[in-house]
């Protein structure tokens, strides 16, 4: 019965949860960015032009977010900074590419958006390079 009872927010619980959330979000997004990176020439002219940017520029910014910022997120390095392009990308996925359809084709993007916003609010946690390099105090 202990499993169904409320668990206190201990330092270990919260820091472990932030680590798993960061890793899961990164693992979910990196393949999308890697595919675009390795097939840049194939996608560059057919990719969506966003906010007046050319298709190749939009594609490059998307690769930067989906691949490189996801790696930073997984490492917990410059976490909140890396989340900004990821949040923008998720917003575009949900509200532009899938026209706000959060229960249909845009549901995966919506879940990523919720995860990114959660990471932005909680921070990287103690099990991150940010904590090691910048001596952040974790939840105690």
C-alpha positions in Angstrom: 0.0 0.0 0.0 3.0 2.4 0.4 3.2 2.6 -3.4 -0.2 4.3 -3.7 0.3 6.7 -0.8 1.6 10.2 -1.4 5.4 10.4 -1.6 7.1 13.3 0.0 9.1 15.5 -2.3 12.5 14.5 -1.1 15.7 15.8 -2.7 16.4 12.4 -4.3 12.9 12.0 -5.7 12.8 15.4 -7.3 16.3 15.3 -8.7 15.8 11.8 -10.1 12.5 12.9 -11.7 14.1 15.9 -13.3 17.0 13.7 -14.6 14.5 11.1 -16.1 12.4 13.9 -17.6 15.4 15.5 -19.3 16.6 12.2 -20.6 13.2 11.1 -21.9 12.5 14.4 -23.7 15.9 14.4 -25.3 15.6 10.8 -26.4 12.2 11.6 -27.9 13.4 14.6 -29.9 16.9 13.8 -31.0 15.9 11.3 -33.7 13.8 14.0 -35.4 16.7 16.5 -35.4 19.2 13.8 -36.5 17.0 12.9 -39.4 16.8 16.5 -40.6 20.5 17.0 -40.0 21.5 13.9 -42.1 19.0 14.7 -44.8 19.4 18.5 -44.9 19.7 18.6 -48.7 16.5 16.6 -49.2 14.5 18.7 -46.8 15.8 22.2 -47.3 13.5 23.3 -50.2 10.4 21.5 -49.0 10.7 22.5 -45.3 8.1 25.0 -43.9 9.1 28.7 -44.2 8.3 30.3 -40.8 8.1 34.0 -39.9 9.5 35.1 -43.3 12.6 33.0 -42.9 13.6 30.9 -45.9 13.1 27.1 -45.8 16.8 26.3 -45.3 17.1 28.8 -42.4 13.9 27.4 -40.7 15.3 23.9 -41.2 18.7 24.9 -39.7 17.0 26.5 -36.7 14.8 23.4 -36.2 17.9 21.1 -36.3 19.6 23.4 -33.8 16.7 23.0 -31.4 15.7 19.4 -32.0 19.2 17.9 -32.1 21.7 20.2 -30.4 19.5 21.7 -27.7 18.1 18.2 -26.9 21.7 17.1 -26.3 22.2 20.0 -23.9 18.9 19.2 -22.2 20.0 15.6 -21.7 23.3 16.7 -20.2 21.6 19.3 -18.1 24.0 21.9 -19.5 22.7 25.5 -20.0 19.3 23.8 -19.5 17.0 26.7 -19.3 18.7 28.4 -22.2 18.5 25.3 -24.3 14.8 24.9 -23.5 13.8 28.2 -25.2 14.4 27.0 -28.8 12.8 23.6 -27.8 9.7 25.3 -26.5 9.5 27.5 -29.6 9.9 24.4 -31.8 7.2 22.5 -29.9 4.8 25.5 -30.2 5.4 25.6 -33.9 4.8 21.8 -34.1 1.5 22.0 -32.2 0.0 25.3 -33.3 1.4 25.9 -36.8 2.2 22.4 -38.3 -0.7 20.7 -36.6 -3.0 23.7 -36.3 -3.6 23.3 -32.6 -4.7 19.7 -32.8 -3.5 18.6 -29.3 -5.5 15.4 -29.2 -4.8 14.2 -32.8 -1.7 14.6 -34.9 -0.3 17.3 -32.7 -0.5 15.3 -29.4 3.1 14.2 -29.4 4.2 17.8 -29.9 1.9 18.9 -27.1 3.3 16.4 -24.7 6.8 17.6 -25.6 5.7 21.2 -25.0 4.3 20.3 -21.5 7.6 18.4 -20.7 9.7 21.3 -21.8 7.7 23.8 -19.8 7.9 21.5 -16.8 11.7 21.4 -17.2 11.8 25.2 -17.5 10.0 25.6 -14.2 11.8 22.9 -12.2 15.3 23.6 -13.6 17.9 20.9 -14.3 18.1 19.3 -10.9 21.2 18.2 -9.0 22.1 15.5 -11.4 23.1 17.8 -14.2 26.2 19.5 -15.5 24.6 22.9 -14.6 24.6 21.8 -11.0 28.2 20.6 -11.1 29.6 23.5 -13.0 27.6 26.4 -11.5 27.2 24.9 -8.0 23.4 25.2 -8.0 21.8 24.3 -4.7 19.3 21.4 -5.4 16.1 20.9 -3.5 17.1 19.8 0.0 
